[in-house]
Amino acid sequence: MAKNRNNAHRAPDQNKKIEQSVFEIGNDAVMDAKFFKLPEAVQQQANALYERMDKEAKQVIPELEALKNTYPKVPTLYNYLSAAYGRSDVAQQERSIEDNYRVNPNNLIARCHFAQLCIQRKHFDQIPKIFDNKFDLKALYPRRNRFHPSEYNSFSLVMCYYFNFLGESTLANVFYQGLKSYSPDALETQQAKQLLEPGFFGRVGKKLVKALG
């Protein structure tokens, strides 16, 4: 189990597009209160299925589907399902992400996963709608003072892609710097780096495209 980390984070304040706020990031933050209200045995079953996923993704899917059908409003079960489908069936993975957002539109991870799906589909106009036109976690969830690292990382990556698409490189970089500061080894940080810090050949390629255009 990862050691719990506490970190006070100040949200970026650039061009008055993002409100300035302070919140904490820690592994003990509750991402899905509905999951923790499930019977203990059900939580253990779901977590055990998740642990088996890397080696037995197809085998755990029927059991996860059964749990989701029994408890159809629990975001974590949809997240586990989409992760399992991601190893074998991309179409079903996308359907699970869409279903989670449809059923749990206020859950942060459900929002982030659906936003990432929209970004893949080049539907950038959906991003403000998904996040109620709020680009700061505290503004989006004013009653929360603490967020899980996976929530922070997922949200920050979405913002990197969104503001980069808008041509707001300064804002995109602010979120990227936050990722580098808090989660330097996270997958989301590496993805943001590939987006915002292309290697030498990537930079040369872009210059050539512009020159030829």
Secondary structure, 3 states (H helix, E strand, C coil): CCCCCCEEEECCCCCCCCCCCEEEECCCCCCCHHHHCCCHHHHHHHHHHHHCHHHHHHHHHHHHHHHHHHCCCCHHHHHHHHHHHCCCCHHHHHHHHHHHHHHCCCCHHHHHHHHHHHHHCCCHHHHHHHCCCCCCHHHHCCCCCEECHHHHHHHHHHHHHHHHHHCCHHHHHHHHHHHHHHCCCCHHHHHHHHHHCCCHHHHHHHHHHHHHC
